[in-house]
Structure formats: C-alpha cells, structure tokens
Amino acid sequence: MFIIKKILLKSGNGGNGCISYKILNNKFYANGGNGGDGGDIFIFFNNNFKIPNYNLFISQNGFNGLNKLKSGKKGKDKILKLPIGICLEINKQKKYIVKNNYFLKILKGGKGGIGNYLYKKYYNSKIANFGKKG
C-alpha cells in the first residue's frame, strides 16, 4: 500500500536591516543593525516516526535589525520528522531514504538585510536592505 502525500515546506524570510542614527558632537552616525537570517527546514528520518497529518510546514522569519548596532535574531529552524523507507520528490528528483537517524537540510532560510551602519557616508546611510525571501 502506497501513501502519496504532498507537504508544503517554506523556510523563513530574512529580517530587514535597520536605519538608525546616533548624534555625537553634532554629527549623525549610522548605527542600524543587520536583520537576522530566516529559519531553515530540516528533515529527520527514524524508524519510530509516522507520516505527519499536517500539510503545511513553515519555519520562523528572521527578526529585524535594531538601533545601537543590534542585529536581529535568526528565525527558529523547523524539523520535520519522517519514517525511513519513504520516497521524497524534490524538484522533480526522487530520493529514497533508507538510513535510520538520517538528518537532511532541505531548505535554507533567507539572508537578513544589511543595516545602515555599514554605509559610512551620511548620504548613503539613509539606506538599509530588505531581508531575502526564504
């Protein structure tokens, strides 16, 4: 008996960089932090696991950067637990998993955006990057 099940996986998006300034001696200095990376998705295979009942599996987005050069936190990773002996189809390629306690990174989270403290000139420091999609 075969069970065909589609599970939607989505890794987290990266957090946005921050635009922030501090004033020192009547000058503006950029001090916006970078955004955190999005969470990754892993699959863990074991004899004792069953096929999950849910179809949607999303890891956490990265947190936005903050002022005072504080970077955002990385999003939490998600681990999908599956039984061994199953066939995965990833991008039209089939993979048969027969190893017990096998750990596989399936999706990487988006990269966090860059804060404005990396832009040294004042006219450039009004820029911060958005995080990349997961």
Number of C-alpha atoms within 10 A of each C-alpha: 3 5 7 7 11 11 12 10 15 21 26 28 28 31 31 28 29 31 22 23 20 13 9 8 5 7 10 13 18 27 22 29 27 33 31 28 32 30 27 26 24 19 16 17 23 19 13 11 12 12 13 12 8 10 10 10 14 17 24 22 27 29 23 26 28 20 20 15 19 16 25 23 19 25 23 18 20 19 18 17 17 19 19 21 14 15 13 13 11 9 6 7 8 10 11 11 16 15 13 14 13 13 15 13 11 15 18 19 27 24 23 30 26 26 31 29 27 17 18 11 12 15 8 13 21 17 20 24 17 20 25 19 17 22
